[in-house]
Amino acid sequence: SINGAITTVRSEYPHALDEDELLAVVEEESDKLTGMINETIDMARIESGRLQIRRRPLTVANLVNFSLNSMSSLLDGTPTEIHVSEGISPISADPDLASLALRQLIGNAIKYSSPGSRIEIAAVETSGMITVTVSDDGPGIPPSEMEAIFERYYRGAKVQHSVAGTGMGLSIARDIIAAHGGRIWAENKPGNGARFSFTLPIAELENQSC
């Protein structure tokens, strides 16, 4: 409702440049609030044990494209590189939940990178699993926080007062990937930046094991 009202004001009513800037601030903060509410709802579903996994074969390209399209406003002005080979096997996953996990990693990369810096999404196939990776050019992760960042409500000591968030996003991604039988981890890139990766089973092999 807030965003709808802002869109109406912008398109149907004349306003000065400084007023447009104020509307942009309201819109940005509304988007942040929406994200926080959605994270809270997702975490409640996970904690209640009502997280239902509806698996089906899903191409990695479709997973990535759907996730990026869902985040178009947040990604505005962010250079994004995608490295997914055409011959990579489909994954066995719940499309909505797998996309939610990937969006958490993409959103995290945007949140902790400087404006306009590059984000890279890649996927490789190894040992019956697909590994999806989201890399950024941000400050990286302090070694002492490498494991803790996936804990619920955890916020990095250096950014908890300067970066908006609930501390639930990575925990949500971890629980979704674990429910699919995969794993998730983080590491620092050589030089600068962080790399978050998760694995999901290949659809054909998953079906053979059933």
N, C-alpha and C positions, 0 to 999 in steps of 0.2 A: 504493500500500500504506500509506503514511504517513497520507494523508487518510482512507482507509478505517478505519484503526485509531482515528484521532481521532473519527470519526463514531460508531464502536461504543462508545468510552469515554463519549462525551457522552450517548448515548441509552440505554445499558444499565447504566451504573454511576453511583451517586451520588457527587457531588464538590462541594466548596465553591466559592464564587464566585471566590476567587483562583486556584483550580486551573483553573476554566473560562477565566479570562483567560490563563493560561499555555498552555492548549490552543489558544486562539485565535492566540497568537503562533506556535506550532508550525505551525498550519494556514496562516497567512499566509506564513511563510517557506518552507513546502513548495510553496505556489503559485508563489512567486518562483523557486524552484529548478526547478520544472517548466517555467516560461517560459524560463529560461536554457538548459535542456537542449534544448527545442524549437527555440529560435533557433539553437543550435549545429548541430543536425541540418539545419535548413532551409538554413543557410549552406553546409554541406558539400554538399548537393544542388546548390546553385547553382554553387559553385566547381568541382564535378566535371563540369559541363556536362550533367548528366542531368536537367535541369529540363524536363519535358515539358508543353507547353501544350495542354490539351484544351479547345478553345473550344466554346461553345454559347451561344445567346441566353439572357440572364439579365436579369431586371428589376432595376432599382436598388433598389426596395423590398425585394425578396427578399435581395439582397446585404447591405443594411443590417440587416435584421431578423435574418438568420442570424448575422451578425457580432456583433450585440449580445447575442443569446441565448447565444452561445458564451462571452461574457464577463460573464455575469450576476453571478457572485460578485465579480469585480473592480469592476463598476459599482455594486455595492450602495451606495445612498445618494448616488449621483452624478446630479444632474438632467441629463437628456438631451433635447434638442430636435431633431426631425427635420423637414427641409423638402425634401420630394421631391414634385413635382407628379405627379398621377395619369397625365397624358398623356405623360410623358417616355419616350423610346424605350428599348428594351432595349439592353444592351451586348453585345458579343461578347467573352467572357472565359472563362477556366477558373474555375469557381465556387470551388473550394477555394483556389486561389492568389490570386484577387482578394479573397476574404474575408481571407486571411492578410495581404495588404498593408493592407487597411482596418483590421484589428485592430491592426496595428503602430501606425498613426496614432492610433487611439482609445486604445490603451494608453499611448502617449507623452503624449497630452493629459492622461490621468488622472495619470500619473506626475509631471508637471511643474506641475500645478495644485494649489491648496490644497484640502483635503477639503471636499466639498459644493459646490464651484463648478461652474458650468454648462459642459456640452460640447454643441456644436451640429454636426450633420451635415446637409449640404445637397448638392443635385445640380442642375446646370443643363445644358441641351443647346445647344451652339454648334458650328457649322462641322463637322458630321459626327462630333463627339466628345461624350462625356459627361464633365463635370468634377465630381468628387466632392470635397467640402471638409470637413475636420474642424477646428473652431475651439475654442479654449479661452480662459479668462480668467486664465491664468497670467502669469508675469513677462515673457513674450515672449522673443525671440532676439536676442542681441547682434549688431549688423550684421557684425562681424568673423567671426562663426561661421555666417553664413547659408548659405554653400556647403559648409562643412566638415561640417555636421551629418549629411550623407548619406554621408560616408565611413565605411568599415568601422572599427569599434571606437572611433570618435570619441565622446568625452564632453565636454559643456560644461564650461569651466574653473570656473564658479561652482557647479556641482552635482555634479561627478564624485565628491565624497566624501560627499554628502548624499542622493543619489538612487540607488537600486539599479538595476542594469542592466548589459548587456554591451557596449552601443554598437553592436549589430548590427541592431537593429530597423528603423531607417530605411534602412539599407543593403539589407536584405532587401526592403523595400517598393519601393525604387528599382529593384532588379534585376528584380523581378516585373513592375512597370509597364513597364519598358523592353522586356522580353521580349514584352509585349503590343502594342508599338508606341506606347505612350503616354509621357507625361512626368510628372514629379513636382517640386514646388517648395514653398518655404516663404516666408512673409512675416509681418510683424507687423501686427496689427490697430490701427486708430486708438485711442489711449487705452492699452489694455493687452491682453495676450494674443497668441497666435500662431495662424496659419491655415496648415494644410497641405493642399495640393490635388494631385490627380492626374487624368489623363485616360485614358479607355478608348474604343475605337472603337464606334460604333453598329452593332448587329448587321446591320441591313438593308444598310447601306452597305458593311460588311465583306464580306458575301456577294456583292454586286454587283461588287466589285473582284477576286474570285477567278476 
